[in-house]
Amino acid sequence: MQPVRWGILSTAKIGRTKVVPGMMKSPLCRVAAVASRSEEAALKMAAELGIRKAYGSYEALLADPDIEAIYNPLPNHLHVPMTLAAAAAGKHVLCEKPIAITADEAEALKQASSQVLIAEAFMVRHHPQWQRAREIIRAGDIGELRSIQVIFSYFNVEPDNIRNRADIGGGGLLDIGCYAVVAGRYFFDAEPRRVVTLMDRDRAFGVDRTTSALMDFGDGRQLTFTISTQSVPYQRVQILGTKGRIEIEVPFNTPPDLPTRIFVDDGSLHGNRSAQAIEFPVMDQYQLQGEAFSRAIRAAEPLAFSLGDAILNMRTLDALRRSEASAAWERV
């Protein structure tokens, strides 16, 4: 197939250091332009990565008739407005997670999604380690799936960082708690019925810095998670069945230059001694994500995860925030 011509909406770090370099590895993606409110910043990123065009405004990029698809890694409060602007210009949009700040806001994308493709950039679901873990679950190799535990943390106290700005959708739940939610929905193959949350907020920033939650998927199936933006960097996913468990060693920030592993354990020996490793070769999950969206644009395959999926994820995030306020279980 002919490569899809991509434009990058902003010089955000996630795009500059992760997503765009991954996409540029692929013969299916041609990153043709980058835009920033600062022409100097756009020119710098273009020079660093070898991108041919650089624009000093988002509008100029959206007006470029050569661009077919937009990657939108802007701050959270601009995800929906700029995705709508790109769609109005006839561009398909891969929007960084979370796709919106609330589910109601995400609903505003529905009409546009009938004209162009719009999807949320959860790259983890394109990595073979997640796909293999779900295959093992579906095959019944660990028995009935009962519980999932997710931990995801990093340390960031920079006042100007977008993750620490409550006015533009900052905070740990929207930044990394969304991964815990998507993990439960992906591995349980179901939607949570109710949730309860405990949040600790930074007094200066006003954003949630440590959030823990319990999610009820029905029929005894539970997910628990703790995420934090002010703790030691760490991440793990534990998937527990009646006959075994799966551990994803690096579930979210997989290295693009090193193999990854999951462990399958029948629990016959204590101390993880019965765990068997499954190793995956070097994979760049951002490349895989870009390729999947590009193939969907070329109608080579359907989108695996549509806008509807993104809205469902936002509904759970909304319920988790309502639970903070009510200090009680909230229906999703």
Secondary structure, DSSP 8 states (H G I E B T S, - for coil): ---EEEEEES--HHIIIIIHHHHTT-TTEEEEEEE-SSHHHHHHHHHHHT-SEEESSHHHHHT-TT--EEEE---GGGHHHHHHHHHHTT-EEEEESSS-SSHHHHHTTTTGGGTS-EEEE-GGGGSHHHHHHHHHHHTTTT-SEEEEEEEEEEE---TTSGGG-GGGT-SHIIIIIHHHHHHHHHHHTS--SEEEEEEEE-TTT-SEEEEEEEEEEETTEEEEEEEESEEEEEEEEEEEESS-EEEESS-SS--TTS-EEEEEE-SSSTTTTTEEEEEE----HHHHHHHHHHHHHTTSS--SS-HHHHHHHHHHHHHHHHHHHHTS-EE-
